[in-house]
């Protein structure tokens, strides 16, 4: 075993945990959509993903129109939203034609909910999510309350401006005092 094999890969652990946030957000929207229709409150998701990532399933004309990267918006018009430990799927309308998209979580490069000024930017996963990383995603399922509220839909946009800045948040504000 080399020294690199013994190094804890915190970078991968954090990326995997944050992708779990995406999964949990989609799960909560699924539950709300099933019960109330639409998205909770004014929430809406911008999801940017790599169109050439292994396992991405989109119509060929979309892959040609958005080579490399594509952004979808889940807000008002979407159906068949699904997510599991490895991928999310959704049906969106493009020029009034419903199309099913399957997006591995590892293909997602940006996840944002502008309604609450929240965004995550990911480093592309160079290899498939490892079993240990999937276990971290499963642990996130059990964390936090199942707070679901109203709203939902989808449309496509081209690549987002990547010059937007993020905010550094101190973990101290979440600790019990």
C-alpha positions as CSV (number, residue, x, y, z in Angstrom):
1,X,0.0,0.0,0.0
2,X,1.5,3.3,-1.0
3,X,1.3,6.5,1.1
4,X,-1.3,7.9,-1.2
5,X,-3.5,4.9,-0.6
6,X,-3.5,5.7,3.1
7,X,-4.3,9.4,2.7
8,X,-7.9,10.2,3.8
9,X,-9.6,11.8,0.8
10,X,-11.5,14.6,2.5
11,X,-12.0,16.3,-0.8
12,X,-13.9,13.3,-2.1
13,X,-15.8,12.9,1.2
14,X,-17.0,16.6,1.1
15,X,-17.9,16.4,-2.6
16,X,-19.9,13.2,-2.0
17,X,-21.6,14.7,1.1
18,X,-22.6,17.9,-0.8
19,X,-24.0,15.8,-3.6
20,X,-26.1,14.2,-0.9
21,X,-27.6,17.6,-0.3
22,X,-28.7,17.7,-3.9
23,X,-30.2,14.3,-3.5
24,X,-32.0,15.2,-0.3
25,X,-33.4,18.5,-1.9
26,X,-34.7,16.5,-4.9
27,X,-36.3,13.9,-2.5
28,X,-38.1,16.6,-0.6
29,X,-39.4,18.2,-3.8
30,X,-40.6,14.7,-4.9
31,X,-42.5,14.3,-1.6
32,X,-44.0,17.7,-1.8
33,X,-44.8,17.4,-5.5
34,X,-46.6,14.1,-4.9
35,X,-48.7,15.6,-2.1
36,X,-49.3,19.2,-3.1
37,X,-48.0,19.5,-6.7
38,X,-45.2,21.8,-7.7
39,X,-42.2,23.1,-5.7
40,X,-42.3,24.3,-2.1
41,X,-42.8,28.0,-1.8
42,X,-40.8,29.9,-4.3
43,X,-38.0,27.3,-4.5
44,X,-36.6,26.5,-7.9
45,X,-33.5,24.6,-8.9
46,X,-30.8,25.4,-11.5
47,X,-28.9,22.2,-12.2
48,X,-25.9,22.3,-14.4
49,X,-24.4,19.0,-15.5
50,X,-21.8,17.6,-17.9
51,X,-23.6,16.2,-21.0
52,X,-20.7,13.9,-21.9
53,X,-20.4,12.4,-18.4
54,X,-20.8,8.6,-18.4
55,X,-24.4,7.6,-17.8
56,X,-26.0,10.9,-18.8
57,X,-29.1,10.1,-20.9
58,X,-30.4,13.0,-22.9
59,X,-31.8,13.2,-26.5
60,X,-29.0,13.5,-29.1
61,X,-30.3,16.9,-30.3
62,X,-29.8,18.3,-26.8
63,X,-26.3,16.8,-26.6
64,X,-25.5,18.5,-29.9
65,X,-27.0,21.8,-28.8
66,X,-25.3,21.7,-25.4
67,X,-21.9,20.1,-25.9
68,X,-20.1,19.6,-22.7
69,X,-22.5,21.3,-20.3
70,X,-26.2,22.0,-19.9
71,X,-28.4,23.8,-17.3
72,X,-31.9,22.8,-16.5
73,X,-34.4,24.7,-14.3
74,X,-36.9,22.8,-12.2
75,X,-39.7,25.2,-11.3
76,X,-43.1,25.0,-12.9
77,X,-43.3,22.3,-15.7
78,X,-41.7,19.0,-14.9
79,X,-42.8,15.5,-14.2
80,X,-41.6,12.1,-13.2
81,X,-38.9,13.5,-10.9
82,X,-36.8,10.8,-9.3
83,X,-33.5,10.4,-7.5
84,X,-31.5,7.6,-6.0
85,X,-27.9,7.2,-4.6
86,X,-26.4,7.4,-8.1
87,X,-28.6,9.5,-10.4
88,X,-31.6,11.8,-10.8
89,X,-34.2,11.8,-13.5
90,X,-36.9,14.1,-14.7
91,X,-39.1,14.7,-17.7
92,X,-39.0,18.2,-19.1
93,X,-40.6,19.8,-22.2
94,X,-38.4,21.1,-25.0
95,X,-40.4,22.9,-27.7
96,X,-43.5,21.2,-26.3
97,X,-42.0,17.8,-26.6
98,X,-41.6,15.9,-23.3
99,X,-38.1,14.4,-22.9
100,X,-36.8,12.1,-20.2
101,X,-33.3,13.1,-18.8
102,X,-31.2,10.9,-16.6
103,X,-28.3,12.6,-14.8
104,X,-25.8,10.8,-12.6
105,X,-25.2,12.8,-9.5
106,X,-21.5,12.8,-10.4
107,X,-22.3,14.7,-13.6
108,X,-23.7,17.7,-11.7
109,X,-21.3,20.7,-11.7
110,X,-23.6,23.3,-10.2
111,X,-26.8,23.1,-8.1
112,X,-28.5,26.3,-7.1
113,X,-31.7,27.5,-5.5
114,X,-31.9,31.2,-6.2
115,X,-35.0,31.7,-4.1
116,X,-32.9,31.3,-1.0
117,X,-29.5,32.4,-2.4
118,X,-28.1,28.9,-2.1
119,X,-25.6,27.3,-4.5
120,X,-23.1,24.5,-4.7
121,X,-20.3,24.1,-7.2
122,X,-18.7,20.7,-7.6
123,X,-15.5,19.4,-9.0
124,X,-16.3,16.8,-11.6
125,X,-16.0,13.2,-10.3
126,X,-13.3,11.6,-12.4
127,X,-14.5,8.1,-11.5
128,X,-17.7,6.4,-10.4
129,X,-18.9,7.1,-6.9
130,X,-17.3,4.6,-4.6
131,X,-19.2,2.3,-2.2
132,X,-18.0,4.2,0.8
133,X,-19.1,7.5,-0.7
134,X,-22.5,6.0,-1.4
135,X,-22.8,5.1,2.3
136,X,-22.3,8.8,3.1
137,X,-25.1,9.7,0.8
138,X,-27.4,7.2,2.6
139,X,-26.5,8.7,5.9
140,X,-27.7,12.1,4.7
141,X,-31.1,10.6,4.1
142,X,-31.6,10.2,7.9
143,X,-30.4,13.7,8.7
144,X,-32.7,16.7,9.3
145,X,-36.4,17.1,9.4
146,X,-38.6,16.2,6.4
147,X,-39.8,19.7,5.9
148,X,-41.6,19.8,2.6
149,X,-43.6,22.8,1.3
150,X,-45.4,23.9,-2.0
151,X,-44.4,24.9,-5.9
152,X,-42.5,23.1,-9.5
153,X,-41.3,23.2,-13.3
154,X,-38.5,22.9,-15.9
155,X,-36.9,24.6,-18.8
156,X,-33.4,24.5,-20.3
157,X,-30.7,27.1,-20.4
158,X,-27.2,27.2,-21.8
159,X,-24.1,27.3,-19.6
160,X,-24.4,29.6,-16.6
161,X,-21.9,32.4,-15.9
162,X,-19.3,30.9,-13.7
163,X,-17.9,34.2,-12.4
164,X,-20.6,34.4,-9.7
165,X,-19.0,34.4,-6.2
166,X,-19.9,32.2,-3.3
167,X,-20.0,32.9,0.4
168,X,-17.9,31.3,3.1
169,X,-19.9,30.1,6.1
170,X,-18.4,29.5,9.5
171,X,-19.5,26.2,11.0
172,X,-19.4,27.9,14.5
173,X,-22.8,29.4,13.8
174,X,-24.3,25.9,13.7
175,X,-22.8,24.6,16.9
176,X,-24.8,24.5,20.1
177,X,-23.7,27.0,22.6
